[in-house]
Amino acid sequence: MTRADEGAIADFRERFAQIMVESGMPRMASRVYAALLVTDSGKLSAAELAERLDVGASAISGAVKYLVQVRLVERGREPGTRHDFCRIHEHTWSHYFSQSDPVLVRVQAGADEGTALLGLDSPAGRRLDETRQFFAFMREEIKQSMAKWRRLQAAEREAG
């Protein structure tokens, strides 16, 4: 890879990170995520991330903590070494959405509790009931969409 290629990749990485920032992800987490995304292995150590992004270790640590918490990346350790790494999930977005159900369940249950407390005869109770209904709907839609996605991926693998 030439320096020009490296520069173009770095520019793309920062543009993609900005898209993630504008979508609501914290800036440093966006930069770390984009750095992992454009790396063939999808895996970098904290030191490698800090070097590529020209930031300190504490910035990387906080960003990785956030990305692990939202299940976009995972931490690991090379077998037989003390070297930790951060790795993007193989199928990062399908993994992210397929793992979202526990969060959706909690919101749905919380809204259900609020609906019962406030009652459907109040505007607040009706808003919470709509929230409950929406999250129940989204859980089913995500379940169906993920099944459809898995079938599409399997068909693509079979096709070659």
Phi, psi and omega in degrees: 000134181275166176300324178297318177298315179299318178295318179295321178294317178298319178297316178298316180305316181290323177295317179295320177301321179296323175300316180294321177299314181293343177269358175112357180278142176303149186303308184292322176298322178297318181293318178295314180301313180296322179298318177292322183297323184268004178265128183308317182286337184069017186219128178217151174280165178300321179296318178295318178298315180300318179294313182295325184263356179055052179224171179278166182298325182294325177295320179294315182302313180295320180293316180295320178302315178298312183296325175292317181300320180270006173066033174267336178223170175225151174268152177205179179222135177297130180304133177078007179230176175253015183271114176276154176218167175241131183230136175285143178296145183309310179242072196306312186282322177293324175297313181302310183289323181290338179267003186278348186304317180302323178292315180297321178299316181297317179295316180300314180295320178297317178295323178297317178298316179295322178298315180296322181290314187270337179080151181286351180275359177248150177302320180296318179297320178293322177298316179294324178294320176296321176300313179301314180297318180298314182291326174296317178298313182296321178301315180292318179297317179296318179301313179293319180296320179294322177296318178297318179299316179297320178295318179297315179297318179297318179297320178295320179295319180293326181287342175122000000 
